[in-house]
């Protein structure tokens, strides 16, 4: 069983999973929260332990960050590596040989 990750570690791993930079995350959060979030603040959140004051400044943004990443923010705040959220895979139906156009001309 893996040890419980900090909020910052989960935040960092989610960002890496999406392939976003800290600057892009800060920019997206700035747009979504209407507050100025600088990349250095985002990086500080990722590096912070749960009892660090930097995490306390992050907590009000957790619901917005959850929306940005498409996850439940409660997992971000209280989850573990063992119960990491995953997306459902939706299979696409194959198109017909005429490119999906069933209507004759």
CORMO-V691747 format. One line per field, one symbol per residue. psi: psi as a letter, one per 40 degrees, with the letter a starting at -180 (. if undefined). A space follows every 10 residues. Layout:
BEGIN
psi: ???
END
This chain:
BEGIN
psi: hiihiidddd dddddddefi iddddddddd ddefihhidd ddddddeiid eidddddddd edddddddef ihdddddeai ddfhiiihhh hiiiiiefee hehi.
END
